[in-house]
C-alpha cells in the first residue's frame, strides 16, 4: 500500500527505532540530576546534541531540542522578536510559510507588531530583491522557509540571507521540509526543523540560534535546554532523532536523483493523462520528492478518498478537505487553482512500480469524481450551445454551495451566454475567489472581478470563446 | 543499584514500553490526514485519550496531551488566566508549588497580574481556611498541588476545591506527583500531569480543563489538541502513557502499604541513627513512597556523591547541589533546615533489603561529610569551652562561603561566647537565611534576626545553653 504523503510525516526509520529502543533504558532519568542515572541521561543528551548540530551545520551550544517543529518555530519567532524589540516590531515573512510561522506572525500582529508578507511568483518562489526591499531599519526578524511544504519549491535562502545580513536583520529558516536532504546553505541566523519529517520520532523539533543573535526566550522561565524549550527532556526520542538524521542523509543523497526522476515522471504524465489539470510549483528548483497538481472541477476530498480506496495515500490543499473551509494559503499566494488539489510526496525507497500504478489510477479517479459531480467536459456540447436568443447576462446563485460546485455551475452555464456575454457567480465559498479566476485562465475566458453582495461575493466572468 | 529518585523520573514501565513499541508502526502518521495511515493514527490517539480520561476521572473531550507536565501547567495557567481576564488578574498559588507553577505566576506578575502565595505550615501543608481567605471577587485562578514533590505532603485538595467552587474561582491541581496513586479527589476545575513520573515515556503531559471552565489558549493558534497544545502529536508516546497509567495504578494500589511501611522505617531510623537530622514533611498525610530529611552541617552535594558512590541515587533540595545557588523554595516556605537535604522517593517494587542497606549506609556517609568539613559535634568540647574571659560579642565573617560553611562556622564559635553572649554571622549565601534560624532551633539557641551589611547579611544568634 504505497504511502505518498512523506511531507506530512514518515514512518520511523530503522535507525531511529533502534536508537530509540536502545536509549529507553538509559535515557529516562532527569539529566539535571547528579546521580549516575542522571549523568547517563546527560551524556546521551549531549551526544545527541553534537550529532544533530553536526548534521545541521552549527555549534552544539547553538542547538536545542524542542517538542516539535511547530514549537521550534514558535520559540524562534517569539524569542527573536523579543530579543530585538528595541530595534522595532517589524516582521517580514514570505506569504507561503507554514501555518505555524503565519500563526506566530498573527500573534505578533495581535500584540501590536507589524507584519509584511513577501509575495511569491506563480511557482511559489520569492524574489530575493523583493524580499530585500521590505527590510527596514526597524525590522526585528525575517522568515523564509528552505522549501515549500505544499508545492516543493525551493526558496533562494542564500540570497535572502545575504540581504538580511547586509540589513542587520536575523533570518529564521523553517527547514522542516528540506533538512532530510542536507544542511541549509547560506548565512542564516535561526533555523527550525522537525524530526518526524525525516524518519525520526514524533515529539522532537530542532531550534538553532546562531551565536550573536539577540534572543529573549518568552513564556515562563525554565532551566532546561538553555532556557529555550521548557519541559522535561525527551531523551530517547532526541537520541533517535539525531541518529536517524545522519542515517537518512546518506540514503537521501543516493535517492535524490531517482526520486527526482519519479516526480518528474508524475508531473509530466499527469499533465498528459488528466484533462484540465494544473501542475504547480517550480519545475526545476524544487525538492526531489514532492510535486503538486490541481484538477479543475474536482472535489479534493472525494478524490483523496478515491485514491485512498485504490491504495494511495496522498494529501490535498483543497478547502473541501480541510476543517477550516479555506483553500491552502500557499496555492492562494501563488494564484493557482486550488480545487482538486493533490500533493504527492514520495518517501525514500518508493518503488518505481508504485509510481506507475499511481499514474494508471489517477486519470480514472479524477474522471469518476467529475462524473459524480456532473461536470461538463471542456468543449462538450453544453459549452458550445449558446443560441443567439440567449441572454447576454446570466447570474448563477451558488450561495451555500461548497467548492468545487460554484466553478462547476459556472462551467455548466457559460455556453448559454453568447460570446461577449457575462456570467456572474454568487458564492460564499472562500475557494471561489481563487478558483474562478483560475478557471477563466484555463478556459481562456475573461475574469472581470468581484463585488460584495448580500451573503457572499459576486464573481463576474465574460465569455471569450 | 537502587534508584531512590522516583519523584524525578522513573524507568519506562514494561507496559509502556510494550505499548510504545507496538504503536511505533501505527502511530507515526498525521492524525489530521484523511488517508488510512492518518485514520489509524487518529484511532490510536482517540483510544489513548479515552484511557487517560478514564484514569484521571474526566471526559475524553476535557483532556489533551501536551509535550510535558511543565507545558501542561504553563498552558493551564495562561489559558485559564486569559479566559477569566475580565473577572480580574488576581492569582492565588500555594508557596510550595512546583517551579513551573511559580514561574508561570512570575510571568503573570511581570505582565501586570497580581499573585498571592498561600503559606504552609512546618509540614508543608496549606490550611484550607487560609487558602479560602485569599480568594477575592477578582481572583481569576487558584493553584494547588495534589501533593508536594519535595517532601511528599498531601494537600487538602477537596476542601480547597470546595472553597474555590463556592467563590466561583477555578482551581488548577498540579497532580504530577500523585496521579500514579489514583485520581485526584474533589471538585477541581483544571488538572496537569506528567507521564514520566508514573512510568510512561518522556514527552507526554496531561492537561484537563473541565467543561464550563472559561479557557482561552495563549500563543500562536494551532488546530491540534483542541487548540490547547501546539505541535504534531506524539502518538506512540501518548499511547504508552495512557496504557501505563492504568497498569501502574493497579500495582500502586498493591504497593502503597508496603512502600508506606518502608518510608516510615526510613523516617524513624534516620532520626535515630543520624545525629542532628530533621525529618521533614507531614508524617501522616503524605505520599506513600516519598520522604525527606535534612542533616545539619552537611554539604548536600557531597552527601549525594557519597550516597551515589555507595550505590544509592537520591536527590536534594539543598542549595549546594543546585546551579541556582538558592535553597529549595519548598523547604524555605516550611521554615525547615535546607542543608544536607536528601529526598528519598522509592519506585514501585523497591526491595526491603535495599532500604535496609540504605539505612546502614546513611549514618556513615553523613559522618564522613561532617568530618571532611571539620564539624564540631553537638556537646563537643569546643561547644562547652566558653571561658569567663571570652568576649560577649563575636563576629564571624563567612562572606563568600557557601552552604553549609556559614552554619559550621557558627557552630565552631558559639562555645567561645558566654551564655547570654551573641555571635553575628556575616554571610552572602542564600541558604544562611534558612539554615541559621533552623540551626538555632535544633541547638536551642536564640535567633535574633538579620540586618543588611556591606556585601551580605548579618545574622545574630544569642547563646542560651
Interface residues (C-beta under 8 A of the other chain):
Chain A: X1 X3 X5 X8 X9 X10 X11 X12 X17 X20 X21 X24 X25 X27 X28 X29 X30 X33 X34 X35 X36 X37 X38 X67 X68 X69 X70 X71 X74 X100 X103 X104 X106 X107 X194 X196 X201 X202 X203 X205 X219 X220 X221 X222 X223 X230 X231 X232 X233 X234 X235 X236 X237 X301 X304 X305 X308 X313 X314 X315 X321 X323 X324
Chain B: X1 X3 X5 X8 X9 X10 X11 X12 X17 X20 X21 X24 X25 X27 X28 X29 X30 X33 X34 X35 X36 X37 X38 X67 X68 X69 X70 X71 X74 X100 X103 X104 X106 X107 X194 X196 X201 X202 X203 X205 X219 X220 X221 X222 X223 X230 X231 X232 X233 X234 X235 X236 X237 X301 X304 X305 X308 X313 X314 X315 X321 X323 X324
